[in-house]
Amino acid sequence: MLIKKSIATILGVCLLSLSSCSTAANSSDTGLSSDNNTTVSLSEVSESSETSATSSSTSMTYPDDPIPDDYIKDEVWADGEHFGRAYEGSLILHLNGREYLAVGELDLEQPDNHDKNQDLGDGRILDGSTNTVYYTDEYISRLKVGDEFAYGADLKIKIESLDVENWLDKWNSPFREEDLPDGIIRLNDYFSLIHGFYERDEYDNVVDDSKTELWQLCYEPELMCQNTGVHKATGKVKLIELSDKCRFYFWQNGKGINGTQELTKEEFMGFFDGVNPHEGMKMLDVRIIVRKNQAFEVVLEDWI
């Protein structure tokens, strides 16, 4: 769920090379046993599906998994559809004899938020209208190679470089200096910092240039696909209990596929093994159907 022009969702991030982006083909391979050229319709969760679903419960008793203290463990989930991000290593967590999925909650945008810029007091500024975090030059000056760069509640990356270079004229960038000032700070092979965009009215007049003096985190493979690659910030990570009748799916748009594959529980648990659908960060958008405070259907989604 990305913001600004031609934005792919946050959680969907492409693995594409520069040449493959022009064809919008997805170079990632799920590594699943099912045929990737087969489209399966996603069934609605109903009483009949609850009855027909094969129980994934097991007689095995698992020890409690280490769960970060800041994960919310007692959330009450309303019945219906929920969206967020799911992560490698926490697709199924065990706690008190029950199974849970960790879900990063994407804060809702507030386009009409008049007091949209919130100074976080340490050189970071949160734009409440888009839930994008911006960074001042002062904040950037305190970063060091080897540090961990944390974005929101769930995205943490190691800084391997702080090299600054001009980039808009080096390759087929989707942006011009009329969109944002030149300059990119490369944090590692996948993540960089770029300037914020000029805000324009319907007549293309600049109405706000304050963001152009700041920096925002972007995912570089998205830039190569001519998107901004800018992520929404995740506010909290919550646990949702998995029903013993929960059904698991992978939804993919690309590589000739625009549909879903049903996964076994074992395939779901090992989904990220040997595979990196998001180079540099192993996370995917997730859609969950909840009933009676339990997940009855979980769909990992790759939009590109």
Phi, psi and omega per residue, in radians:
M1 nan 1.544 -3.064
L2 -1.758 2.884 -3.111
I3 -2.012 3.039 -3.114
K4 1.193 -2.810 -2.918
K5 -1.252 2.491 3.089
S6 0.857 0.785 -2.943
I7 -1.478 2.220 2.977
A8 -1.432 2.774 -3.065
T9 -1.182 2.794 3.069
I10 -1.034 -0.824 -2.976
L11 -1.350 -0.453 3.096
G12 -1.476 2.117 -3.127
V13 -2.321 2.393 -2.956
C14 -1.534 2.676 3.099
L15 -1.813 0.244 -2.880
L16 -1.373 2.597 2.952
S17 -1.417 2.985 -3.102
L18 -1.082 -0.656 -3.120
S19 -1.263 -0.592 -3.086
S20 -1.377 -0.327 -3.121
C21 -1.121 -0.556 -3.092
S22 -1.172 -0.332 3.115
T23 -1.785 -0.004 3.134
A24 0.977 0.540 3.106
A25 -1.600 2.545 -3.140
N26 -1.656 2.163 -3.083
S27 -1.546 -0.067 -3.120
S28 -1.387 2.640 3.123
D29 -2.148 2.181 -3.072
T30 -1.187 -0.425 -3.098
G31 1.278 0.249 -3.119
L32 -1.503 2.791 -3.070
S33 -1.339 -0.370 -3.096
S34 -1.332 2.747 -3.084
D35 -1.244 2.113 -3.095
N36 -1.252 -0.147 3.107
N37 -1.688 0.131 -3.132
T38 -1.767 2.269 3.102
T39 -1.781 2.218 -3.136
V40 -2.053 2.243 3.135
S41 -1.253 2.399 3.113
L42 -1.376 2.090 -3.097
S43 -1.356 2.620 3.023
E44 -1.334 2.500 3.077
V45 -1.297 2.209 -3.120
S46 -2.499 3.039 3.117
E47 -1.056 -0.621 -3.124
S48 -1.175 -0.654 3.141
S49 -1.213 -0.560 3.073
E50 -1.100 -0.679 -3.112
T51 -1.261 -0.692 -3.030
S52 -1.479 -0.354 -3.083
A53 -1.112 2.432 3.111
T54 -1.318 2.261 -3.113
S55 -1.133 2.315 3.129
S56 -1.705 0.152 -3.116
S57 -1.223 2.714 -3.120
T58 -2.406 2.703 -3.131
S59 -1.382 -0.152 -3.120
M60 -1.210 2.519 3.064
T61 -1.861 2.160 -3.104
Y62 -1.785 2.507 3.021
P63 -1.207 2.734 3.108
D64 -1.085 2.359 3.065
D65 -1.386 2.618 3.039
P66 -1.194 2.113 -3.102
I67 -2.094 2.188 -3.119
P68 -0.917 2.517 -3.097
D69 -1.068 -0.504 -3.068
D70 -1.491 -0.017 3.029
Y71 -1.301 2.330 -3.126
I72 -1.448 2.065 -2.990
K73 -1.773 -0.231 -3.049
D74 -2.117 0.564 -3.140
E75 -1.183 2.457 3.012
V76 -1.707 2.065 -3.080
W77 -1.729 2.262 3.072
A78 -1.265 2.567 3.050
D79 -1.028 2.497 3.087
G80 2.214 -2.760 -3.044
E81 -1.682 2.376 3.104
H82 -2.293 2.641 -3.087
F83 -2.273 2.591 3.094
G84 -3.098 -2.603 3.091
R85 -2.216 2.501 3.076
A86 -2.049 2.748 -2.924
Y87 -2.288 2.635 2.998
E88 -1.043 2.422 3.085
G89 1.546 -0.172 3.138
S90 -2.404 0.480 3.070
L91 -1.183 -0.607 2.992
I92 -2.410 2.038 3.100
L93 -1.946 2.547 -3.124
H94 -1.913 2.280 -3.130
L95 -2.661 2.152 3.106
N96 0.930 0.699 3.096
G97 1.342 0.148 3.131
R98 -2.114 2.839 -3.118
E99 -1.940 2.412 -3.077
Y100 -2.338 2.738 2.977
L101 -1.978 2.332 3.063
A102 -1.528 2.239 -3.072
V103 -2.210 2.113 3.019
G104 -1.361 2.088 -3.092
E105 -1.454 2.184 3.096
L106 -1.503 2.065 3.125
D107 -1.112 2.482 -3.119
L108 -1.267 2.466 3.025
E109 -1.215 2.662 3.120
Q110 -2.275 1.369 -3.049
P111 -0.992 -0.493 -3.102
D112 -1.660 0.225 3.137
N113 -1.267 1.850 -3.064
H114 -1.273 -0.517 3.092
D115 -1.721 1.051 -2.890
K116 -1.381 -0.378 -3.110
N117 -1.698 1.986 -3.120
Q118 -1.936 2.008 3.119
D119 -1.316 2.036 -3.106
L120 -1.442 -0.030 2.970
G121 1.527 -0.050 -3.109
D122 -2.236 0.379 -3.113
G123 1.680 0.068 3.059
R124 -1.919 2.527 3.127
I125 -2.267 2.213 3.118
L126 -1.719 2.145 3.043
D127 -1.541 1.823 -3.079
G128 -1.204 -0.297 3.134
S129 -1.342 -0.398 -3.110
T130 -2.233 -0.104 -3.065
N131 0.987 0.746 3.036
T132 -1.922 2.380 3.090
V133 -1.638 2.308 3.086
Y134 -1.990 2.697 -3.056
Y135 -2.212 2.417 3.105
T136 -1.458 2.895 3.057
D137 -1.042 -0.632 3.136
E138 -1.084 -0.747 3.117
Y139 -1.098 -0.804 -3.123
I140 -1.070 -0.641 -3.099
S141 -1.130 -0.364 -3.133
R142 -1.538 -0.164 -3.136
L143 -1.273 2.595 3.119
K144 -2.343 2.561 3.042
V145 -1.046 2.316 -3.082
G146 1.741 -0.303 3.088
D147 -1.227 2.837 3.011
E148 -1.699 2.276 3.111
F149 -1.782 2.032 -3.093
A150 -1.831 2.325 3.131
Y151 -2.241 2.036 -3.082
G152 1.145 -2.715 -3.072
A153 -1.615 -0.129 -2.958
D154 -2.317 -0.289 -3.046
L155 -1.820 1.970 3.131
K156 -2.263 2.186 -3.089
I157 -2.260 2.638 3.101
K158 -1.529 2.314 3.119
I159 -1.406 2.048 3.131
E160 -1.848 -0.212 -3.101
S161 -2.775 2.669 2.982
L162 -2.282 0.546 -3.130
D163 -1.182 2.392 3.118
V164 -1.958 2.347 3.110
E165 -2.632 2.736 2.974
N166 -1.391 2.537 -2.993
W167 -2.485 -0.340 -2.996
L168 -1.118 -0.465 -3.107
D169 -1.792 0.150 -3.040
K170 -1.585 -0.480 3.138
W171 -2.647 -3.065 -3.020
N172 -1.273 1.199 3.140
S173 -1.249 2.490 3.090
P174 -1.358 -0.040 -3.039
F175 -2.039 2.818 3.076
R176 -2.223 2.929 3.088
E177 -1.154 -0.285 3.023
E178 -1.260 -0.348 3.118
D179 -1.538 -0.797 -3.133
L180 -2.780 2.704 3.125
P181 -1.136 2.660 3.091
D182 -1.189 2.778 3.105
G183 2.134 2.254 3.125
I184 -2.447 2.397 3.074
I185 -1.898 1.990 -3.081
R186 -1.532 2.079 3.132
L187 -1.526 -0.668 3.017
N188 -2.777 -2.870 -3.058
D189 -1.163 -0.312 -2.996
Y190 -2.084 -0.506 -3.058
F191 -2.031 2.438 3.125
S192 -2.470 2.970 3.024
L193 -1.988 2.269 3.065
I194 -2.181 2.864 3.122
H195 -1.193 2.808 3.023
G196 -1.325 2.906 -3.056
F197 -1.585 2.669 2.911
Y198 -1.183 2.424 3.036
E199 -1.728 2.246 -3.044
R200 -2.148 2.726 3.066
D201 -1.561 -3.050 -3.073
E202 -1.149 -0.277 3.129
Y203 -1.752 0.211 3.096
D204 1.254 0.305 3.063
N205 -1.461 2.407 3.113
V206 -1.232 2.143 3.126
V207 -1.909 -0.257 3.115
D208 -2.743 2.130 3.103
D209 -2.049 0.232 -3.077
S210 -1.115 -0.576 -3.107
K211 -1.235 -0.379 -3.100
T212 -1.238 -0.260 3.087
E213 -1.604 -0.032 -3.131
L214 -1.952 3.084 3.139
W215 -2.156 2.615 3.090
Q216 -2.352 2.563 -3.128
L217 -1.325 2.379 3.074
C218 -2.357 2.764 3.122
Y219 -1.804 1.964 -2.896
E220 -1.103 -0.654 3.061
P221 -0.981 -0.509 3.063
E222 -1.187 -0.666 3.091
L223 -1.066 -0.666 3.134
M224 -1.170 -0.390 3.099
C225 -1.657 0.265 3.063
Q226 1.109 0.670 2.946
N227 -2.091 2.938 -3.130
T228 -1.265 -0.486 -3.113
G229 1.214 0.287 -3.087
V230 -1.604 2.325 -3.053
H231 -1.749 2.552 2.907
K232 -1.261 2.610 3.099
A233 -1.407 2.451 3.077
T234 -1.653 2.228 -3.055
G235 -1.419 -0.877 -3.041
K236 -2.462 2.732 3.007
V237 -1.974 2.163 -3.070
K238 -2.082 2.702 3.067
L239 -1.763 2.371 3.016
I240 -2.100 2.232 -3.142
E241 -1.224 2.398 3.118
L242 -1.574 2.233 3.021
S243 -1.131 2.627 3.080
D244 -1.240 -0.103 3.047
K245 -1.861 0.228 -3.076
C246 -1.089 2.413 3.079
R247 -1.927 2.521 -2.995
F248 -2.089 2.443 -3.102
Y249 -2.426 2.741 2.943
F250 -2.153 2.157 3.117
W251 -1.862 2.250 -3.093
Q252 -2.338 2.421 3.052
N253 -2.109 1.736 -3.090
G254 2.600 2.945 3.129
K255 0.955 0.685 3.111
G256 1.367 0.157 -3.065
I257 -2.066 2.414 2.969
N258 -2.546 1.254 -3.071
G259 -3.096 -2.765 -3.019
T260 -2.169 2.697 2.979
Q261 -2.129 2.316 3.069
E262 -1.410 2.405 -3.131
L263 -1.906 2.558 2.925
T264 -1.282 2.901 3.110
K265 -1.072 -0.649 -3.141
E266 -1.164 -0.729 3.099
E267 -1.120 -0.689 3.123
F268 -1.107 -0.819 -3.118
M269 -1.070 -0.633 -3.098
G270 -1.766 0.371 -2.999
F271 -0.992 -0.693 -3.065
F272 -1.516 -0.077 -3.086
D273 -1.093 2.092 3.090
G274 1.189 0.211 -3.078
V275 -2.404 2.518 -3.141
N276 -2.342 1.451 -3.099
P277 -1.084 -0.405 3.062
H278 -2.168 1.648 3.139
E279 -0.843 2.298 3.051
G280 1.569 -0.342 3.083
M281 -2.711 2.206 -3.092
K282 -1.673 1.507 3.084
M283 -2.628 2.701 3.123
L284 -2.443 2.675 2.969
D285 -1.066 2.593 3.134
V286 -2.404 2.462 3.065
R287 -2.117 2.330 -3.009
I288 -2.259 2.350 2.982
I289 -1.738 2.127 -3.051
V290 -1.982 2.391 2.988
R291 -2.446 2.311 3.096
K292 0.901 0.752 3.077
N293 1.120 0.430 3.050
Q294 -2.315 2.637 3.078
A295 -1.489 2.139 3.086
F296 -1.796 -0.268 3.113
E297 -2.641 2.277 3.138
V298 -2.231 2.211 -3.109
V299 -2.142 2.002 2.970
L300 -1.394 2.313 -2.996
E301 -2.152 2.256 3.037
D302 -2.107 1.940 -2.974
W303 -1.519 -0.146 -3.042
I304 -2.154 nan nan
